[in-house]
Amino acid sequence: MSAVMITKKVRKWEKLPGKNTFCCDGRVMMARQKGVFYLTLFLIIGTCTLFFAFECPYLAVHLSPAIPVFAALLFLFVMAMLLRTSFSDPGVLPRALPEEATFIEMEIEAANGNVPAGQRPPPRIRNVQINNQIVKLKYCYTCKIFRPPRASHCSICDNCVDRFDHHCPWVGNCVGKRNYRYFYLFTLSLSLLTIYIFTFDIVHVVMRSVDNGFLNTLKETPGTYPFLAWFNTLVCFFTLWSVVGLTGFHTYLISLNQTTNEDIKGSWSGKNRVQNPYSHKNFMKNCCEVLCGPTYPSVLDRRGVMSEDPAAFLASSAASATSASSSPIPQTPRAVLCLQKPAPPLIVDQPTLDDTKSSVAGSAESLSTFSSKPPAGPGLPPLASPETDAETSIAKDSSH
């Protein structure tokens, strides 16, 4: 019995390190902590549902039918930007392979030299020049790489993210180089939607109160309507300030071509008074670069195919064979292909049936080869036999 190992093929997202979750065969990438993201969906969908159910019918008849249409389009755009931000790769950088990590460690040791015992080794940094300004590249001890400029390691997702802005629990994902523009469009459109719903909530109450008065309006409405209407208005009121304030803050950052992480750390301000090398010193140019720049592809290749480690596969196959030992036919993984061969003899010197057949066939072939040989040459005597010996002796006597 012999086995030929066929390497098992798996998707790369199944072996990616970090604390991300994947769905739809690696197409959807999110953080593991998604509770606040579900709360965001509930608040947006719930508020819009109450608005469409109670305010829109009255406003469409007494004011304009375009009000619910525009609200529906704005709601769809908000949901599209939210899902685009939450389900996309924010710009996660792949970790170094073992060979690359070893090579980097050798380079660092060669550059730093021998550090005496008891002394702290020098910081692992590299200097690069960007727009005539020196920028430090820091070494990530988790990913074993020197992070590119503006990249940072997210402690929640446990990954280095290119142009890291912040980790947003409301969208359930990091905000970085590949999804920042969608995050900004989400906050901007959500601000407009909140203002829109809050404004027409007030308009609806005012229009009903003009004829009957405010208190009579509340009495004439259905029993559950006052609570739901005021709940919707209060949610929009308190959401309005936070969402609009967040949108204004990111508008300020975009105008400076700066990230939230850089603003919190004071990378381009404070005591050092270092100028931002990424800013174009122009509001429109910075906005165009951030919002209208090229869409960068993902460097993870999440749906790519890779080979599984044979040692890990052997361990998993052995465990599966042990668990299925009670069945008459063991359940072996698909990656193992067994080719049946004749069993060896129980005794070493005992020939098998196949050996006997091969020996008989070999002897028959040797006999046929011997019989098909040409006759001996003239210089050699013929083969001796009793008949030929008698004829030879008679011939000699007659000659004498």
Disulfide bonds with the S-S distance in Angstrom:
none
